[in-house]
Amino acid sequence: MQNIRIFVIFLIFSLSPFVLSLYSQQNNTSQRNKDTTKAWIVFEKGKEYYSKKDYGLALKSFKDALNMRRGIFPEAEEAIGDIFSMSNIDLAIFHYRRALEYKNAFNIPDERYRVLYKLASLYKLTKKYNKMEETYTTILRDDPYYSDKKYEKLRDSIYKNFLNKGLDQVILLYRFDVPFSLKAHIELGHFYYQTGRYREAIINLLFATINIFSVTIKEILRHEPDYEFTSTLDTINIATKYNTLRNYLIRNHLFFTLYYLGVATYAHENPERAREVWKILSKQQISTYYRSKSTRQLRSPWKEPLLQIY
């Protein structure tokens, strides 16, 4: 009996540090959870101030929320960047980059793409084109169809099918929808055209076009189950019947994308394919601006002067 008492006492003393450590860890976790909750409340208050254009109180709230999370709160860094983007671009860039340093801490992981797009737009605004290109390329690294080696043949076949058989054949054969990469494809496609890299421009603009038509065709099928793809122009005309689809095409810059696909193809010394794309734009009924520009291109094609970036 005496031996049992001694063993129990020994066990209590030997386990005490472990029990105390476990208790301390639980307390620390509980405190961190409380701090995180408070930080989100303060952050949401900052968003409320921001929506009311009370930027001073919004900035204070975002900074307070950031401090509560011990400097690891990418959403708050982004929000601070949004405020500074109106007055101090360098500080805005600093805070967007800070948000990306802690991208793994985003509550919703895909929100990092939103920050990358904001960063790229500021680089474009300040004519830091190399950094702009690098930022868009960072986004596209996560687009498997564009960046993964296993899809290399797919990329090559899309490009060759377009040049050999035209845009209708490309839209008929390929379907993929990667929403986060769409704008990067459009922006890079336009930039590559402006800088004389016509092959790269065509590939990016084709990827953007396939993305847009993949969504559009899926939505048309929801309204018209018997629909079958016949041509790009026919699909655009069907989309005009539905406000949501019409707005989708405008919002995602389909006509800008097709126009620059045409001019990049013309600059790449394939006027036949360029004319096919311009004909589509000249007959669609949604964008009068690109209908007019394409009609003029059909009459007398021209290339824009190269962007001087160095």
Helices and strands as residue ranges (DSSP letters): H 2-51, H 55-68, H 74-84, H 89-101, G 103-105, H 111-125, H 129-140, H 144-147, G 149-151, H 152-165, H 167-173, G 179-181, H 182-194, H 198-223, H 232-239, H 243-251, H 254-267, H 271-283, H 288-299
